[in-house]
Amino acid sequence: MYTIQNLNHDFKSTFMIKNYSLVISGRVQGVFYRNFTQTKALELGINGYVMNMPDGSVFIEAEGEEAILEELIKHCKIGPPKADVTGVKKQLGVIIGYTDFIIKR
């Protein structure tokens, strides 16, 4: 748990950073799914990475506030226009401390 104290306004905001590993299945390779995911993650302020897997799925490791991660998952269930997502598996992971969201090749 991280606590931020804003000294100018004298209040505390507490939030939980989580790490999710996601496996996206369906027609998700060759349809710009990784680019789509990176764009959404950066828009939401999520850090981590996305990569294609040998079995045709896409793997995402993402860190951020839980509510924002759930927002990313909503987008992942839809995907880009040419994708056909048939499944999204989520697993809670250990915080790594990513500072950006990248596409791994």
C-alpha positions in Angstrom: 0.0 0.0 0.0 1.3 3.5 -0.9 0.2 6.6 1.0 0.6 10.0 -0.6 0.5 13.1 1.6 -0.2 16.4 -0.1 1.4 19.0 2.3 -0.4 21.9 0.5 -3.8 20.6 1.2 -3.1 18.6 4.3 -4.9 15.4 3.4 -3.9 11.8 2.7 -5.0 9.6 -0.2 -4.4 5.9 0.1 -4.6 3.6 -2.9 -3.5 0.0 -3.7 -1.2 -0.7 -6.5 -1.7 -4.2 -7.9 0.0 -6.3 -10.5 -2.2 -8.4 -12.9 -1.1 -11.0 -15.4 -3.6 -11.3 -18.2 -3.8 -13.9 -21.0 -6.0 -12.9 -23.9 -7.2 -15.6 -26.2 -9.0 -15.7 -29.5 -7.9 -14.0 -32.8 -5.6 -11.5 -31.1 -2.4 -11.7 -33.1 -1.9 -9.9 -36.4 -4.8 -7.5 -35.6 -2.8 -4.7 -33.8 -3.8 -6.0 -30.4 -0.5 -5.2 -28.7 -0.6 -1.6 -30.1 -4.2 -1.3 -29.0 -3.3 -2.5 -25.5 -0.3 -0.2 -25.2 -2.3 2.9 -26.2 -5.1 2.1 -23.7 -2.6 1.4 -20.9 -0.7 4.6 -21.5 -4.0 6.6 -21.6 -5.0 5.0 -18.2 -1.5 5.5 -16.6 -0.8 1.8 -16.4 2.7 0.4 -16.4 3.9 -3.0 -17.6 4.2 -4.8 -21.0 2.3 -6.7 -23.6 3.6 -9.6 -25.8 2.5 -12.3 -28.2 2.7 -15.8 -27.0 3.7 -18.9 -29.2 0.2 -20.4 -28.7 -1.5 -17.5 -30.4 -2.6 -15.7 -27.2 -1.4 -12.3 -25.9 0.2 -11.9 -22.5 -0.1 -8.6 -20.5 1.6 -7.8 -17.2 0.1 -4.6 -15.9 0.5 -2.5 -12.7 -1.7 0.3 -11.4 -4.6 1.0 -9.2 -7.2 -1.8 -9.1 -10.1 0.2 -10.6 -7.9 1.4 -13.4 -6.6 -2.1 -14.1 -10.3 -3.3 -14.3 -10.9 -0.5 -16.9 -8.0 -1.9 -19.0 -9.5 -5.4 -18.7 -12.9 -4.1 -20.1 -11.0 -2.8 -23.1 -9.0 -6.1 -23.4 -12.3 -8.0 -23.6 -13.3 -6.1 -26.7 -9.9 -5.5 -28.4 -9.2 -3.6 -31.6 -11.8 -3.8 -34.5 -10.2 -6.9 -36.2 -9.8 -8.9 -33.0 -12.1 -11.6 -31.9 -11.5 -12.0 -28.1 -12.8 -15.3 -26.7 -11.3 -15.2 -23.3 -9.4 -13.0 -20.7 -7.8 -14.8 -17.8 -6.5 -12.7 -14.9 -4.1 -13.6 -12.1 -2.8 -11.4 -9.3 0.9 -11.0 -9.3 3.8 -9.5 -7.4 4.6 -5.8 -7.8 7.6 -5.3 -10.1 7.7 -1.5 -10.2 7.4 -0.9 -14.0 7.8 2.7 -15.0 6.4 2.5 -18.6 4.2 0.3 -20.7 6.0 -1.3 -23.6 5.5 -3.9 -26.4 7.8 -6.8 -26.0 8.8 -8.6 -29.2 
